[in-house]
Amino acid sequence: MTRPTAPAALAGPSRPTSPTGPTTILVIAKEPVPGRVKTRLTPPYTPDEAAQLAEAALCDTLRAVGAMPARRRVVVLDGRPGTWLSPGFDVRPQSTGGLDERLAAAFADSAGPTLLIGMDTPQVTPQLLAPALDIGAWDDCDAWFGAAEDGGFWALGLAAPEPGLLRGVPMSTDHTGAVQRARLTAAGLRVRDLPPLRDVDTAEDAERVAANRRAAGDPRPVREDRGCTGRDGEPAGPAAHGAATTTPARKRAGRRDLWAVAAAVVLFALAVVVGNVVNRTVYGTEGILRLGWPPLYASWLPHVGPGTPAALVVAALVVLHGPRIAQRLRWRALVPAVWGASMAWTWSLALVDGWQRGVAGRLTSSMEYLRSVADVHEVPAFLRDFTQHILADSPHNWPAHVAGHPPGALLTFVGLDRIGLGGGAWAAAWCITIGSSGAVAVMVTVRALCGERLARPAAPFLALAPAAVWIGVSADGYFAGVSAWAIALLALAATRTTRAPRLAALGAGLLLGLTWYLSYGLTVLAVLGVAVLLLARSARPLPYVLAGAVPWVVGFTALGFWWPEGYATLVERYYQGAAKVRPYAYFVWANLAAQVVTVGLATVAGLGRAVGRLSPAVRGMRRVAPRGRGALSVLVGAALCVMLLADVSGMSKAETERIWLPFALWLLPACALLPRRAHGWWLAAQAVLALLVNHLLLTGW
């Protein structure tokens, strides 16, 4: 077995080694770097094994192409060429933009009949390609189309390359191929079809392809001979393990998911037991934790309400149909669908407690914002005097929630009152509407940074999040929605996946600046913002973000509220209340246990998978930004860091199931890393948990 060597200057044409023909062949490929390719194979494969499989699949594809007559053979490459490059191929870098833009650009740089194929179908053979590459391939034919079994396509040939035929086609969905073929026929092209093939994207795909090849007399999952070797001279691809290992490996991954869930359940149960023991024995009848049902701020009260039937219906619809709808709907339709489902879920859960107790009266208690709306007469005077009324022993001190936040929180409800939307019902509707939109914001961010193939499976989990129990109704749900859209706009601006990136960056700055005056704790979301910029490998939005945020600082400061002074006074007020007796040693871990019911067991399992990918993804960021699952792991990891920072600060003792909603939303996309075939079961687990919490406990704040 010989090892091919790549020329020093790989951009120039290589010496042809195959017969010529009328057609240019383009192979769209990505450099097989661990953590960047075949991320859906990890686990059960390691990143190195996944990269080896990708390299072997690419070698198979290049070998099949090299054996066919062509006018020119070009690898359209994302990354750098390596020893896997066969003689007879030119190398052209991929353009920027979405996959549709990159494919369109590849055709734009070609003249005459052109056939484009991917690197995800190692089972491709010269015989499969022959109909599209023969001398008479383009007689009475304008296009060749090879459908993929997952709904995409593995080959596309055009007699006269027209980039506009590809731009705007939704990529990485189960209807990509259908849309692309419809584009061809709508343009009046005469289309011929190549045999459908299965992309190797998951361990199941690798196993199926390997089984088909064994049936054809080849026992290997991908080719490992004749001049394509790995980094150490070994055959490329995980052939040493064999495709048959994918099933046991998949089972091992499933067992790890269950172990993660079991550990989370034990942690929560321990927090309940220890919390009740400490509450009853350490501080008399009142309880040192100041909680009715530790670690949650709730009381045991089994009940049903008018929202119960609606909650059951919404849960059933999302569990049974959510994953399928998320894959089939056009993106523009999926966005409002997720928002609508999230709102329906949040409203129905809130109404389990009844209209007055669950909705209209939530923000009108003695500690809530609406009790102070009438005290704000003139905004400048209110801001000048705000800090003077934070401490518990100050005259006319603010209620707990007003004192615990910057003045922007109360001013929101003052503004609603001034425009005729006063009262608890309107305030609740505002919080639910904005809070439930956070699901869409997170989904948009995942699409921009990680790709649509991960954003779509995350959608049902975002819509059916157990966090909805606390989004409806609390002001923290409103804070979560605002902060989520700030990060989403930053992601759109940094990745330039919007037509107006500068405007998106300005909007991100406006919302980020607003969050600083809604909740002091939201400043730690800067960690998540930095992660977004690192994943996008772009700092271009920063000047516009600052331009949007600075007016808030200037305005509030000029009118008399100095943020650092307000925060310092809040810390003093915080330890005048329950925080004075609540033990840090308990809450530093019980806070995390409380998140189990906020994000759900499916998220816990997904987090286990994300953490497993985090280290290689971060290491790979030194050279290139991770994509796909690696990028999602970094995003989720950043959210975990934010949560841990808030935890160790000592400023979050209890009630974190509500207070940390702006952080918890960003853990939910980890569910997209779970096996697709099990999404229905995991969604059911999420729904059952939320329904149990809402019907067995009366949550409060």
N, C-alpha and C positions, 0 to 999 in steps of 0.2 A: 504494500500500500504506500503510495507516494503522497507527499504533502505538497499542495500547490503553494507557490510563493506569490505574493502580490507585488507588482512593480512599485518602485519608490514613488512615482508620480502616477497615481491611480486615476486621475481625472482624464488622462488621455486615452485614446482608443487602444484596445488590445488587438493582438493579431488574431484574425478569425481562424477558427479551427473547425468550423462546420460549413456545410454548403450554403450558398446564398439563395435568397428567395425574394418575393415581392413585398414582404411584410416586415415592419419593424416590431420587435417584441420588447415590451417594457415589463420589468419585474419590480413591483412596488415592494420595498423591503425596509426593515429596520435593523440596525446593528444589533446582533445578539448579545446584549449586555445584561448580566444578572440584575434583576430588579426593574428592568425596563421592558422586557419582552415576556410574553406568555405568563403574565402575572396571575391570570386566572387558574394556572396550574399549581400555584403555591398557596397553601398546601393542596395536595399531598406531596408534590415535588418541592425540593428546595429551589431557591432562586437560581443557583448554579445549574441544577439539573434542567430546569425550565429553559434556561438560556442555551444549554447544550441541545435540547430538543429543537429549539427554534433554529439553531445553526444547522442541525442536520436536515430539518425540513427545507431550509433555504438551499442547502446543497442539492437535495433531491430535485427541487424546482429548477435550479440552474442547470443541472445535468440533463433534465428533460428538455429544457429550452435549447441547450447547446447542441443537442442531437438533431434539431429540426432546422430546415432551411429558413433563413431570414436575411433581410437586407442589412439589419443592424440589431444587436442585442444590447439592451441598456438596463442596468440596475438603477432604479430611482430610489436613492438611499437616504434614510434618516439616520445619520451617524457617520462613522468612518469605515471604509472597507478593511477587511482583514484577510487572513490566510484562506478563508473559505471562498474567496472570489475566484471563479474559474477563468481560464484564458478565454478570450473571444468576447468579453463583455466590456462595454464602456460603463462609467459610473457618472451619474448625474445627481446632485443633491436635491432632496425634496424641497418644495417651496413651503412657506408658512401658511397658517390658517387651518381651518377644519379639513377633515378628510376629503370632503367633496371638492374643496378648493385645491387641495394637493393633487388629487387625481385629474382635475381639470387642467391644472398647470402642466402635468406630465404629458397630456395629449397636446396641449398648446405648443409644446416644444418639439413636436414630431410633425413630419410631413408625409403624406401618402398613407397607405393602409397601415394601421397600427393595432396590435393586440396587447392589451394590458392584463397581466395576471398577478395574483398575490403570492405570498410565501407561506400561507396557512394550509395549503393542500398538498402535503408531501406525496400523496398517492397519484399526482398528475404524472402522466406518461407521454412519450412522443405520440403514441397511438391516439390518445385523447385530444392532443393538440392538432393532429394531422389535418382534420377537415378545415380548420381555419387558416392553415399555413400552406396548403397545396397551391400549385400554380393557378388553378381555377377557383380558388377559395372565394374570390370576390365577384365571380360571375353571377349576375342576378341576385346579388346580396350586398347590403349596405352596412350590416352590423352582425357581429357574432356575440352571443350572450351565454355565459355559463353560470347557472344559478347555484347557490349554496344551500344546503339543507336547513341552515339556521335562518333563512330568509334574506340573506345577502346575496352577493355574487362573487365568484372566484375568477371570472374572466370577462373581459369586455373588449370587443374589437370594433373599430370604426374604419370604413373605407376612406372617409374624409374626416379627420379628427375635428370635432367641434366641441370646445370646452364647455359651452353653454348647456350642453346636454347633461352635464354632471353637476354643475353648480346648483346648490339649493336642494339636492336630493338628500333626505334625512338618512344619515349613515348610522351603522351599528344598531339597527332595529330589525324586528322580524318581518318588516315589509319593505326594507331597502331595495331588495331585488325586484319586487313587483313594481315599485315606483320607478326604478331606473328603466326597466323594460318598457313600462308604459310611456316613459319619456321618448324612447326610441321610436315606438310605433306612432305616437302622437306627432312626431316630426316627419312622418311619412317614410321612415326607413324600412327596408325589407330586412327582417331579422331572422337569422338562423340560430339554432340552439346547440350548445355543447352539452354533454351529459352533466347532470348535477353532481356535485361533490360535497363532502362534509369537511368544514373547516375544523382544524385542530385548535380549539380554544380552551377546552377544559380537560380534566382527567378522563371524563367519560368519553369525550371525543377521541382522545388518544387511544383509549381502549377499543372503541368501535373500529377506528381505522386500522389498528393493529390486528383486530380479529378478521377484518376483511382481507388484509394482506396475508395473514396466515392461511386463510381459505384459498388464496391465490398462489400459495406455495412459498411465501416470504414470511418468516416468523418474526421479523423485526418491526418495531413500531415506525421507524423511519430508516432511511438508508444510512449505512454506516461504513460503506466500502468505497473503493475506487476514487480515492483522492480527496476525501473530505474528512478531516480529522479535527479533534477538539484541541483545547489549549495545551494539553500535555501529550499530544500525539495519540491519544486514545480515540476510539470511534466517537463521533459526535452524537449527541442525544443520549438519553437515559436508557440505552439498550441493555446496560449491565443489570438494570433492575427488571427490565421486561415489562411489557404492557400489562401483563397479568397482575402486576403489583398495584395497579391503580385502584382496584377494588379494595384490597386490604388497607391501602393508604387512605382511601376515602373513608373507610370505616374508622381508622385511627383518628382522622380529623373530626369525624362526627362524635367520637368518644371524648375528644378534647373539648368540643362544644358543651357536651353534657357535664363534664367535670367543671368547666367554668360556671355553668348555671348552678351546679350543686354548691360550689364554693360561695357564690353570691347568696344563695338561699340560706346557707349556714351563717354567713356574715349578718344577714338581716335578722335571722332568728336569734343570734347571739346578742344583737343590739336590742332586740325586744326584751329578752330575758334579763340581761344585765341592766338595762334601763329601768325595768320595773322593780328589780331588787334594790337598786340604788335609790330609786325614787321613794320607796316605802321605808327604807331603813336608815337613810343618812340624814334626812332633813325634816323629819316629822310628817305630819299629815299633808302639808302643802306640796312636798316633793321638791327636791333640789333641782331637778331637771326642768321643772315648770312645764311639763308636758303631760297630757292626758293619756297618750298611747305612744310612748317612746319607741323608736326615735322620731316618730312623726308628730306634728302638731295636729292632733286629732283626738276624737273620743269614740269609744266603741258604741255604735248605735246602728244595728241592722235595720234597714228600711228600704222601701221602694218609693217611687214617686212618678209623676207624670212623664218624666223623661225616660223611664225604664224601657217601655216598648220601643221607643225611637232608638235608644242606645243599642238594643239587641238587633234591630233591623240594620242599622248602620254597620255594626260590627260584622254581621253575617254577610252583607253585601261586599264589604271590603275584603273579608277573608276569602270568600268564594270566588269573587270576580276581580279583585284589585290587581293581582299580579298579571293577569291576562290583559286587562284594560290598560295597565301601565305600559305594556309592551306594544299594544296595537294602536293606541290613540296617537294622532299627530301631536307634536310637542306643544303647539299653540293651543290645542284642546286639552292636553294633559295638565297644563298649568292651572287653569280655572277649575278643572275637575278635582285636583288635589286640594285646592283652597276650599272648594265647596264641601268636599268630604271631611276635611279637617274642621270646618265650622260646624257641620252637622254633628260630628262626633263630640265636639266641645259643648255645643248647646245642649245636646241630649244628656250628657253627663251632668252638666250644671243643673238641669231641670229634674234630675233624680232627687235632689234635695228640695224641690219645690220652687215656685216662682219667687216668693219673697225671701226664703232662707237661702236659696241657691243662686239667685240672680239679682233681683232688685235691691235686696238688703245687704249684699256682700260688702259693698264699699261705703256703707252708711253707719257702721258701728262707731263706738266712741274713739277707737284708735285709728280710724280710716280718714282718707283725704276729704271726703265730702262734708265732714263735720266742720272743716275749716274754710270751705269755699266762701261762705258769707263774711269771713273775717278779712278777705282781701278786697280792699276798696280801690286803691291806686297801686299799680304794679311797682313804680319806683319806690314808694314808701315801704311797700311790702318787702322788696329786696334789701333795702337799707337796714331794716330791722329784723330780717329773718333770723340771723345767727343769734341775736339776743334772746330768742325764745326757744332755743333748742334744749338747753339744760332743764332737767326735771324740776329744779328748785328755782327756776326763773319765773317771773310773773307772767301769767297768761302763756304758759309754755305750750308748745305745739303737741298734738297727739303723737303717739309713738311712730306711726308710719310717716307722718309729715316731717317730724324731727329727724328721722332716720335717713332722709333723702335730701338731695339738693332741691332748691325751690322749683325747678322745672317740672317735677312730678305733680305738685299741687297746681301749678299754673296750667297744666294740661286740662284739668277738670274745671278750673276757673274759666278757661277759654270755652269749653263746651257749654258751661252754664251761661256765659255771656251771649252765645249765639242761639240760645233757646233750647239747648239739649241738656238741661240740668236734671239732677236727680239720679237715683241709683240705677234705674233701668237703662238710661242712655249711657251712663258710665260703664255699665256692664257690657252693653252692646259694643261700645268702643273697644274695650279691652279684649273681648272675644274676637272681634273682626281683625284687629291688628295682630293679636297674638296668634291666631290660627294662620295668618298669612306667613308666619315664620317658617312653616313647613315648605311653602313654595320657595322662599328665599334660600333655604338650605339646599333644596333640590336644584335651583338655578346655579348655586355655587359649585355643587358637585359636578354638574354638567360642564361648567366652564373650566374647572381644574382637572377633573378626572375623566370626563367623557360621558356621553349620553348612555352608554351601555351600563354604567353604574348608577347614573341618576334615575333611570327608569325603574330598576328593581327596588331602589330606596323609597320611591314615591308612596307605595301603600303603607310602609312602616312609618313614614312621616305623617301621613294622614290619620293613622290609627294609633298614635303615640299615647301611652298612659299619661304623659305629661299634661294632656288635655284636662285631667282632673283638676289641676291647679291653674292652668291657663284660664279656665272658666270657674270662678271669676276672680282674678287678682290683677293688681296693677303690674305685677312682675311679668304677667303674660304680655301686657302691652310693651314693657321694656324689652322682652325677648323678641317680639316682632320687629321693633325699631332697630335693635342691634343686629338682628339677622339680615335685614335688608341693607344695613351699612356694609356688612361683610360681603354680601352678594354683589352690590354695586362695585365694591373694590375689586372683586374677582373678575367681573365683566370688564372693568377698565384695564386691569393688569394683563389679562389674556387677550384683550382687544377683540372679544367675541360679541361686541355690540357695535352698532353703526356710529355711535357717539361716545367713544371711550373717555374723552375729556369731560363730557357732561356727566357720565356715570361716576367718574372720580370726584367731581364736584359734589354730586349727590351723596356719595359715600362720606365725604367730609362733613357735609351738613348733618347727616344722620349720626355720625360718630360724635361730632360736637354736641349734638342734642343729648346723646346718651350720657355724656359727662355730667349733665345737669338734670338727668333723671335718676341716676343711681351712682353713688360713689364707687361701688364695686365693679361697675362696667369698665373702668379704666384698664383692668387686667385683660380685656379683650384685645388690647394692643398686641399681645402674643399671637393671637389668631390672625390678626392683620398682617403681622410680619411673616407668618407661615404662608399666607396667601401670596404675598409678593415674592417669597422665595420659590414657591411652586411655579409661579408664572415667570420667574427669572426676570423681573422687571420692576424698576423703581420709578417708571415714568408717571404713574398716577400721583406720586407724593405731592408735588407742588399744588395740584388741583385739590387734593384732599385737605391740605393745610388751608388753602384758600376758602374751602367750605367750612372748616372747623373754627378758624380764628374769629369770625364774626360773633359766634356764641360767647367765646371767652371775653372779647372786647365789650360786647353788649352787657353781659351780666356783671362784669367788673365795673364798668362805667356807671351802672345803675346802683351799685353799692354792695353786691354780693361777691366776696372774695372766696373762691373755692377752697384753697388750703385752710383758711380759717374755719370755714364751715365743716370741713372734714375733721379737723382737730377737735372742734367742739363736739361733733358727733361721737367721737371715740370716748370722750368723757361722759356723754349722756348714755352711751351704750353700756358702760360699766356702772351706771347708776341704777340700772334695771336688772332684769333676770340674768344677764351675762355675768353679773357680780358673783352669783352663786353657781351658775352652771359650770360643771367641771370640764376643762379643756381636755383632760385625759380621756374622757368618754366621747366627747363630740368630735374629736379629731379623726376618729375612725367611724363613729356612728353616723356622721354626716354623709360619708361615702356609702354606708349601708342604706341610708334613706334613698339614695339615687337608684337603687335596684327597682323600687316601685315607680320611680319617675320615668326611667328610660325603658324598663321592661327586661325580661329574660332574654329575648331575642337580641337586644342590643348588647347584653353581657356576652353572649356567645360570639357576636360579631366583633366585639372589642378584643376578645381573645385572639381572633384571627388577625385583626389589625395590628395588635402589639407584636405578634409574631413576624409581621412584615416590616415593622417600623425601622428596625436597626439597618437592614440592607438598603432600605429606601433612603434613609438619612445619609448613610455612607455614600450612596451613589449620587447624592445631590452635589457632591464636590465637583463632579464632572458634568452632569446633566440633570435637569429636573425630572423627577419620577413622573410617570404617567399612570393612568388607570388605577389599579388597586394600590400600587405604591403611593401614589399621590393621595388617595383616600386615607391610607394609613397615616400619612403625615398630618393631614387635616384633622383627623380624629385624635391623633396623638397630641396635637397642639391644644385641642379642646380639653383633653385630660390634664395637660399642664396648667391651663387656666384654672381648672377646677381645683387642682392641688394647691395652687398659689392662694386661692381664696380660702381653702381649708386651713392651711398652716398659719394664715394671718391672725387667727383668733377672733376675727370679726364676724364669724358665721357659726354661732353656737345654736344649733337647732333651726328648724323651719327651712332648711336648705332644699327640701323637695319643692319649695316655691321660689326661694330667693335665687337659686341656681338655675332657674329655667333658661336664662339666656345662654348658659354654658351647656346645659343638658341637651338642648336641641341639636347641637353639633356632634353629639355621640350617636344619634339615631342612624345616620347614614352607614354606620358600620354593619347594619343588617344586610346591606347589599352584598357583603362578602360571604354570606351564608349560601349553601347550595340552593339553586333555584327550585329544585324539585321539592324542597322542604319549606318553601316560603309560606305556603298555606298553613302549615302546622305552627310555624313560628308566629305568624300573624294571629292565629287563634290564641296562642299563649299570651300575646300582648293584650288582646281584647279581654280575655278572661281576667287577667290581672287587674286591668283598669276597672272592669265592672265589679270585681270583688271589693276593691278598695273603696269605690264610690258607694257601694250598697251596704258594706259592713261598718264603715267608719264615717263619721261626720267630720270632714276636714275643715280646718279653720286657719285664720291668720290674724 
